[in-house]
Amino acid sequence: MDEVSPFKLAADINGRIAQFLSSVDVGSLPHDQRQTLATLKNQATDIRLEVRDYGMAETRAEQERLAKAIAERIEAAQATILKLSKYNLLGAADVAQLSAQLDQLKAVL
């Protein structure tokens, strides 16, 4: 299997989440569900931006610091994804795919 760059993985994850969010009628959801969706959107953006910074880091120490921060954000995003599945906003296949992509991203850093 060809290795995919961390930035490409992060961009794919961000795009998949954006695509999912565009298919949800957010206005009809209760406040806590809307807030959870917004949290996931922000987490995906933050992961993508930190992965970009990781790729542009000038020292290995800076990359290691960013990799740790990204891993923490990935774990938080995975928890948010599970929360959305409890609200029945994400199906099992979506949860599995997003979780696998996030695990893959964590592994390549």
N, C-alpha and C positions, 0 to 999 in steps of 0.2 A: 504494500500500500504506500502510495506517495505521501510524504509528510506535508501537511498543510501548515502554513505560517500561522502563528498565534493571532496576528491581526485579521487574517482572513476568517479564522474560526470565530473570533469575536464579532466581526462584521456580520457573518452568517447568523449567529445567535441573535444579535441585535435586530437583524432584518426579519427573522422568524417571529420574534416577539412583537415587532411592529406590525407584521402581517396579522398575527393573532389579535392584537388590540384593535386593528381596524375592522375586524369582523364582529366585534362585541358592541352592543348598544349600551354604552357606558351610562348614559343618562337614565336608563331604566333600572339600574342596579342600586342596591342599598349603599349607604355612605361607606361602610367598612370594606365592601367589595371594590368600590371605586378607588378607595385609598390603597388597597392592596395591588390593584392593577397599576396605579401610578407609581407605587414603590417598585414593582418589577420593571417598569419602563425606565425608571431612573437608575436602577441597578444595572440593567443591560447597557445603558449609555455610559455609566461610570466604568464598567468593566472594559468596554471598547476603548475608552479614552486612556485608561491606565495601561492597557495592552499596547496602545500606540506609544505611550511614554516609555514603556519597557523596551520596545524596539529601538527607541531613540536614546536610551540611556548611554552615558559615556563611560561608566565604570561597571564592573561586575557587582560591586557592592550595591550600587543603585539598582541594578537589575534584580538582585536578591531581595532587596527591600520591597520593590514593586511586586515581585512574584508572590511574596508573602501577603501583601495587601490585596492582590488580585484573588489569591486563594480564599481569603476571608470573604471577599465580596461574592465569589462564586458560591460559597457555602450559604451565605445569606440569600442569594438568588434562588438556590435550590430549595431552601425553606419556604420562600415566597411562592415558588411554583407548587409545592405540595399544599400550601394553604389555598391556592386557587383551585387545585383539584378537589379539595374538600368542599369548596363552594360549587362544585360541578361546572366550573368555567373552563377547565382544561380536562381533556380526556386522558385516559391511560397512555395512549400512544404518544400524545404530545408531551406528557410528563416524561416518558421514557426517552424520547428523542432529545428533548432539551437537556435533561439530566446527563445523557450520554455525551452530548456536545460540550457541556460545561466540564464534565470529567476529562474529556479529551483535551480541552484547553488547559486545564490545570496540569495535565501530564506533560504537555509540550513546553511549559515554562521552566 
